Amino acid sequence: MTVTVKWPSTTEILRFFGFGTEYERGDILKMHRAMQRGRHVTAACHLIAAAEPFKDGWESQHLECAPYIDGYRKFRREHDFRLVEYETEYRSEAHRFVSHPDQIGMLDKFGLVDLELKSGSMPSWCPLQTGGQVLAMGNPKIRRFGLQLKDNGNYQLFPHEDFRDIDRFRSLVESYWTIQEFRNGSGDPPIN
């Protein structure tokens, strides 16, 4: 009998090691609303980048997203960004995880980049996330950026230039699988 093992995502690996738990502290309802808003903002940014219209009335139904979307529009006015793909699933066969980079596109003079969107704060672990994304893509030399969309209609672009982020994420995913295999005594069976 073959057992199918679900591979974790980049985010699941980071959460397993306690990264991102700042979103889980405090008011659960407030956290849920912020996460929902983040999903809406990201989806809206994909439509803007792809030059596709919003569904009629969408913006008036999601007024809480407006300043963050304004920040993305400002980013697009001030930078030459051409979307290539968004939310594409990449599977790292070598490391057994999946990743879904927010946006891959051509940015200014940098060429092809991985652009991770964050509405609200910019977590310190975001470079690990983009490191995992380019590792899954099989393209560790792609430039990586975090784009913080702020609640005042502005944005800040964070370059992720430390290539150790990729090795650090690789060590996390390897540790994740080591823990999964040995925590429950399910390591390799002895050789007879």
Phi and psi in degrees as a GROMACS rama.xvg file:
@    title "Ramachandran Plot"
@    xaxis  label "Phi"
@    yaxis  label "Psi"
@TYPE xy
-92.8235  130.75  THR-2
-101.375  126.78  VAL-3
-91.1885  126.825  THR-4
-106.067  127.275  VAL-5
-74.8112  127.984  LYS-6
-81.1748  139.52  TRP-7
-75.323  158.562  PRO-8
-88.403  168.562  SER-9
-53.1762  -47.1854  THR-10
-64.6509  -40.8137  THR-11
-62.7777  -38.469  GLU-12
-65.1466  -45.4499  ILE-13
-62.3714  -43.3785  LEU-14
-64.9595  -36.3135  ARG-15
-55.6735  -36.9836  PHE-16
-94.5092  10.8001  PHE-17
91.9963  1.86927  GLY-18
-79.2283  137.048  PHE-19
90.1608  0.0349242  GLY-20
-71.6448  -14.0195  THR-21
-62.0907  -24.3829  GLU-22
-77.3524  -17.4892  TYR-23
-97.3338  -5.65714  GLU-24
-86.7335  154.796  ARG-25
83.4434  -147.267  GLY-26
-68.9599  113.071  ASP-27
-65.0955  -40.2086  ILE-28
-63.7544  -43.3397  LEU-29
-62.8259  -42.3357  LYS-30
-62.8536  -43.9736  MET-31
-60.0045  -43.8336  HIS-32
-62.752  -41.7868  ARG-33
-64.4453  -40.7099  ALA-34
-66.6842  -40.5553  MET-35
-63.5388  -44.4142  GLN-36
-59.3024  -43.922  ARG-37
-58.7707  -41.1376  GLY-38
-64.6216  -41.4978  ARG-39
-64.649  -44.3539  HIS-40
-62.2924  -45.2366  VAL-41
-61.5219  -45.0365  THR-42
-60.975  -41.2776  ALA-43
-64.0983  -40.7931  ALA-44
-63.4738  -36.3265  CYS-45
-63.0134  -42.626  HIS-46
-64.0052  -43.2656  LEU-47
-61.2664  -47.0927  ILE-48
-64.6776  -32.7713  ALA-49
-87.6138  3.60229  ALA-50
57.0306  41.0107  ALA-51
-110.099  147.463  GLU-52
-77.5695  155.407  PRO-53
-75.4152  154.504  PHE-54
-64.1319  142.046  LYS-55
-48.992  126.204  ASP-56
82.2185  -2.04431  GLY-57
-59.03  -48.4004  TRP-58
-63.1914  -37.9163  GLU-59
-71.379  -22.4585  SER-60
-83.3378  -16.2955  GLN-61
-128.589  56.7173  HIS-62
-60.1815  -28.6968  LEU-63
-63.4911  -19.1394  GLU-64
-87.9834  -16.8295  CYS-65
-52.7598  -49.622  ALA-66
-65.9358  -32.6996  PRO-67
-70.587  -40.2504  TYR-68
-66.459  -37.7398  ILE-69
-60.6426  -39.0921  ASP-70
-61.9283  -39.5264  GLY-71
-67.9859  -40.4641  TYR-72
-63.6421  -38.0904  ARG-73
-64.7569  -43.1228  LYS-74
-55.2976  -45.0423  PHE-75
-66.8293  -33.384  ARG-76
-69.9835  -34.6714  ARG-77
-93.538  -9.87938  GLU-78
-134.059  150.679  HIS-79
-89.6526  100.019  ASP-80
-124.055  121.318  PHE-81
-116.004  115.43  ARG-82
-65.8879  133.264  LEU-83
-103.373  -45.0337  VAL-84
-159.799  162.377  GLU-85
-143.578  145.464  TYR-86
52.7686  27.5692  GLU-87
-71.1279  137.876  THR-88
-85.4542  129.394  GLU-89
-116.046  135.986  TYR-90
-114.673  121.817  ARG-91
-91.4813  99.8761  SER-92
-63.4547  -39.4227  GLU-93
-66.0184  -34.7509  ALA-94
-111.973  -4.2064  HIS-95
60.832  57.1886  ARG-96
-151.343  164.611  PHE-97
-119.161  157.438  VAL-98
-145.807  149.44  SER-99
-132.167  79.6858  HIS-100
-56.9097  139.425  PRO-101
-57.4297  -59.8894  ASP-102
-141.757  136.09  GLN-103
-116.35  129.804  ILE-104
-166.74  179.009  GLY-105
-93.1372  123.576  MET-106
-122.126  120.139  LEU-107
42.5629  -130.103  ASP-108
-89.5458  0.770556  LYS-109
-80.6383  -16.8339  PHE-110
79.0583  -146.509  GLY-111
-69.4784  130.145  LEU-112
-135.195  157.696  VAL-113
-99.6252  119.65  ASP-114
-115.285  109.044  LEU-115
-95.1574  120.973  GLU-116
-90.8494  133.528  LEU-117
-132.387  121.549  LYS-118
-100.988  117.6  SER-119
111.945  -120.933  GLY-120
-87.3337  163.804  SER-121
-109.963  105.368  MET-122
-69.1503  147.096  PRO-123
-63.787  -23.6494  SER-124
-87.0845  0.950678  TRP-125
-56.2087  -36.9628  CYS-126
-61.3253  -30.1074  PRO-127
-67.0597  -38.5565  LEU-128
-62.9206  -48.8182  GLN-129
-69.3689  -30.5017  THR-130
-61.2619  -43.4172  GLY-131
-64.7555  -37.2639  GLY-132
-63.9266  -47.057  GLN-133
-72.2573  -27.3709  VAL-134
-63.8975  -45.9119  LEU-135
-64.0299  -35.4562  ALA-136
-69.5934  -17.0738  MET-137
74.9958  21.4456  GLY-138
-135.151  70.1542  ASN-139
-67.682  -9.53285  PRO-140
-91.4278  -4.1988  LYS-141
-64.9075  141.127  ILE-142
-71.1737  145.752  ARG-143
-125.695  139.526  ARG-144
-141.091  147.361  PHE-145
-104.937  132.33  GLY-146
-113.454  106.845  LEU-147
-87.0693  119.13  GLN-148
-98.8583  122.252  LEU-149
-98.8354  160.733  LYS-150
-77.8013  6.0076  ASP-151
-114.434  14.5395  ASN-152
85.4513  6.5067  GLY-153
-106.614  -179.964  ASN-154
-148.039  165.531  TYR-155
-142.129  133.133  GLN-156
-101.118  124.047  LEU-157
-110.971  112.128  PHE-158
-73.7749  136.74  PRO-159
-107.115  91.1649  HIS-160
-104.478  -3.07855  GLU-161
-87.8381  108.537  ASP-162
-69.8906  -10.2565  PHE-163
-65.9548  -20.3825  ARG-164
-57.0787  -37.3803  ASP-165
-67.4737  -45.9423  ILE-166
-65.0633  -37.5676  ASP-167
-63.8932  -43.5082  ARG-168
-65.7715  -41.3518  PHE-169
-56.4168  -41.5707  ARG-170
-67.4961  -34.2534  SER-171
-64.8645  -45.8433  LEU-172
-68.0646  -36.6196  VAL-173
-67.0178  -40.4171  GLU-174
-65.1864  -39.5279  SER-175
-55.2487  -49.7523  TYR-176
-69.8697  -34.0263  TRP-177
-62.0959  -44.8043  THR-178
-63.3502  -43.8614  ILE-179
-61.1344  -40.1276  GLN-180
-75.8826  -32.0214  GLU-181
-110.017  -17.6222  PHE-182
-60.0364  -40.767  ARG-183
-103.329  22.0172  ASN-184
68.0371  26.1541  GLY-185
-106.724  30.8169  SER-186
-69.4389  -177.555  GLY-187
-59.7687  139.105  ASP-188
-67.5914  154.862  PRO-189
-65.2844  152.268  PRO-190
-81.3411  129.532  ILE-191
